[in-house]
Amino acid sequence: MSEPYSDLQQIEMSIKSAQHLVGQATKSMNGNQLKAAQDAINQAKEQFQQALSHKTGTNEQFYEFSSELIEKCETQLREANE
């Protein structure tokens, strides 16, 4: 039986999902896809913030890299909406 994902793996998957949705949404500029992308970013940020507050794992590089990826997603989506 497979083991459940760790918190860090969950964050990584959530960020990858947000990146994918942002990419699709900014290509199509479809309002529903843009909203779904924003929702995915918000979910990734929430999981990231929860992990930071509990310091699940101590991989500082992972936290720094994840923060940068979330910020890039937000910037790309914000620029697409302008």
DAHU-V665340 format. One line per field, one symbol per residue. phi: phi as a letter, one per 40 degrees, with the letter a starting at -180 (. if undefined). Layout:
phi->???
This chain:
phi->.cccccdccccdccccccdcccdcccccfcdccccccccccccccccccccccbfcgbcccccccccccccccccccccccc
